Amino acid sequence: MSVLRNPNIVCKNTALCGHSRPLRSAIKAPGRWMEACSHTECTLHQISPYIGKLKSSIAADLIEKYSRPGDLVVDPFSGSATIPLEAALKGRRVFASDISPYARLLAGAKLSPPRSLEKALLQIEETLQAARRLRGPNLRDIPEWVRKFFHPKTLKEAVNFAGACRNSGNEFLLACLLGILHHQRPGFLSYPSSHLVPYLRNKAYPRDEFPQMYTYRELRPRMIAKVVRVFARFSNPQVAPQITYRQGAIQHITFPWRFDSLITSPPYMNALDYGRDNRLRLWFIDPHSGPPVESGVTRHARVFIDAMCCLASKVDAGLRRSGHCVLIVGESVKRSFRGHPSSVVLQIMSERAKSLQLREVISDEIPDVRRTRGDIKGVKAEHFLVFQKT
């Protein structure tokens, strides 16, 4: 079902950040998109959590349908690198980017992992030895908000291990460390806390009732167990020479001169705060970077619109003839952004990417089980906007 030139798609008489009307003509997503994939996907996808990430099974479907083996697939909002990893596993070349240093780390870990579990375990022992040679951190120099998550001995081990990973450039092990950084389960390093967004759960697990959850947690056995889990269903993309990654805002990223498809999920407008929600992991990536700064794309309508305008111009210039552009837009209507994001994106594409035609819109409802934050009540669906260059 095509919604090309359907007048119900977008109200072109409204300002971009005003009251655009929602999409009305969209086809339903395939039923298989609702099925769980955590027990079948490549376990590199599970190296460390990332809020709002796309399901790997959906990414795989989009790559299969809108690109071919050997194609160059671009993802300028790559986040947790779900689309780049699936593209690489399916024999596509990859160009990806994101503004977040956490996203950059995950991309390096997933797209260039060790070749075997044995090699990864050896790297753990080598990194542990290097960490022991580092001068231990003075806990008083570590911010209090970081210290409150860990037993002092655990914190020293984690800080030194992260430092050894940074010194050797081992993004894979650093990403694994971030994957076990905070949770209430025994296999994690912190005091009882949430898994995705770092906040202590000391009210649910009072120290006097659960003293075992506030004791020292040794890093080595937990790192080994984590790496073994990552290699449970391991598929090495083995296409590192064909992968290009750039960190930075989309306005400062130079796309390839020509590419075959673009598949990306821009940040949810007014729904997520990637800096705040990843603050503990960002501190371990760079303890000297200061408080995390939100890029603004998810917080301010004008910044979101500027990013989408830039994306539209780059796609119009670089996408090959007959190539597809798939934009996955989270629907939310809150605070400063009073319009429906997908309608706004459609209007931008019609004005800035005139060589592209809208082929279809797929609507995928987001069940509560897939929500990463319980208070995101404004995001009930994702719209997959499928364009083709004519």
VENFENLIN-V509003 format. One record per backbone hydrogen bond with DSSP energy under -0.5 kcal/mol. CO is the residue of the C=O (numbers start at 1). NH is the residue of the N-H. If there is no record, write none. Layout:
co->CO nh->NH
co->CO nh->NH
This chain:
co->3 nh->6
co->6 nh->9
co->10 nh->12
co->11 nh->14
co->15 nh->18
co->17 nh->338
co->18 nh->20
co->24 nh->26
co->27 nh->363
co->30 nh->33
co->31 nh->34
co->32 nh->35
co->37 nh->40
co->37 nh->41
co->42 nh->45
co->43 nh->46
co->44 nh->47
co->50 nh->53
co->55 nh->59
co->56 nh->60
co->57 nh->61
co->58 nh->62
co->59 nh->63
co->60 nh->64
co->61 nh->65
co->62 nh->66
co->63 nh->67
co->68 nh->71
co->71 nh->73
co->71 nh->93
co->72 nh->260
co->72 nh->261
co->73 nh->95
co->74 nh->263
co->75 nh->78
co->75 nh->97
co->77 nh->265
co->78 nh->81
co->78 nh->82
co->81 nh->85
co->82 nh->86
co->83 nh->87
co->84 nh->88
co->85 nh->89
co->86 nh->90
co->87 nh->92
co->88 nh->91
co->91 nh->70
co->93 nh->73
co->94 nh->244
co->95 nh->75
co->96 nh->246
co->97 nh->78
co->98 nh->248
co->100 nh->104
co->101 nh->105
co->102 nh->106
co->103 nh->107
co->104 nh->108
co->105 nh->109
co->106 nh->110
co->107 nh->111
co->108 nh->112
co->116 nh->120
co->117 nh->121
co->118 nh->122
co->119 nh->123
co->120 nh->124
co->121 nh->125
co->122 nh->126
co->123 nh->127
co->124 nh->128
co->125 nh->129
co->126 nh->130
co->127 nh->131
co->128 nh->132
co->129 nh->133
co->130 nh->134
co->131 nh->134
co->137 nh->139
co->138 nh->141
co->139 nh->142
co->143 nh->146
co->143 nh->147
co->144 nh->148
co->146 nh->149
co->147 nh->150
co->149 nh->191
co->151 nh->155
co->152 nh->156
co->153 nh->157
co->154 nh->158
co->155 nh->159
co->156 nh->160
co->157 nh->161
co->158 nh->162
co->159 nh->163
co->160 nh->164
co->161 nh->165
co->162 nh->166
co->163 nh->167
co->164 nh->168
co->165 nh->169
co->165 nh->170
co->169 nh->171
co->170 nh->174
co->171 nh->175
co->172 nh->176
co->173 nh->177
co->174 nh->178
co->175 nh->179
co->176 nh->180
co->177 nh->180
co->178 nh->181
co->180 nh->189
co->185 nh->188
co->192 nh->201
co->196 nh->198
co->197 nh->199
co->199 nh->194
co->201 nh->205
co->206 nh->209
co->206 nh->210
co->210 nh->213
co->211 nh->214
co->212 nh->215
co->216 nh->218
co->218 nh->222
co->219 nh->223
co->220 nh->224
co->221 nh->225
co->222 nh->226
co->223 nh->227
co->224 nh->228
co->225 nh->229
co->226 nh->230
co->227 nh->231
co->229 nh->232
co->231 nh->234
co->233 nh->43
co->235 nh->237
co->239 nh->242
co->240 nh->243
co->242 nh->94
co->244 nh->96
co->246 nh->98
co->249 nh->252
co->250 nh->253
co->252 nh->254
co->253 nh->255
co->259 nh->320
co->260 nh->324
co->261 nh->74
co->262 nh->326
co->264 nh->266
co->264 nh->328
co->268 nh->271
co->268 nh->272
co->273 nh->277
co->274 nh->278
co->276 nh->279
co->278 nh->282
co->279 nh->283
co->280 nh->284
co->281 nh->285
co->282 nh->286
co->286 nh->289
co->292 nh->294
co->296 nh->299
co->296 nh->300
co->298 nh->270
co->300 nh->304
co->301 nh->305
co->302 nh->306
co->303 nh->307
co->304 nh->308
co->305 nh->309
co->306 nh->310
co->307 nh->311
co->308 nh->312
co->309 nh->313
co->310 nh->314
co->311 nh->315
co->312 nh->316
co->313 nh->317
co->314 nh->318
co->315 nh->319
co->318 nh->259
co->320 nh->323
co->323 nh->389
co->324 nh->262
co->325 nh->327
co->325 nh->387
co->326 nh->264
co->326 nh->328
co->327 nh->329
co->327 nh->385
co->328 nh->330
co->329 nh->383
co->330 nh->332
co->331 nh->380
co->332 nh->341
co->334 nh->337
co->336 nh->338
co->337 nh->334
co->339 nh->341
co->340 nh->343
co->340 nh->344
co->341 nh->345
co->342 nh->346
co->343 nh->347
co->344 nh->348
co->345 nh->349
co->346 nh->350
co->347 nh->351
co->348 nh->352
co->349 nh->353
co->353 nh->356
co->355 nh->390
co->357 nh->388
co->360 nh->386
co->361 nh->27
co->362 nh->364
co->362 nh->384
co->363 nh->29
co->363 nh->365
co->364 nh->382
co->365 nh->367
co->367 nh->370
co->368 nh->371
co->373 nh->376
co->375 nh->377
co->376 nh->379
co->378 nh->380
co->380 nh->366
co->381 nh->331
co->382 nh->364
co->382 nh->384
co->383 nh->329
co->383 nh->385
co->384 nh->362
co->384 nh->386
co->385 nh->327
co->385 nh->387
co->386 nh->359
co->386 nh->360
co->387 nh->325
co->388 nh->357
co->389 nh->322
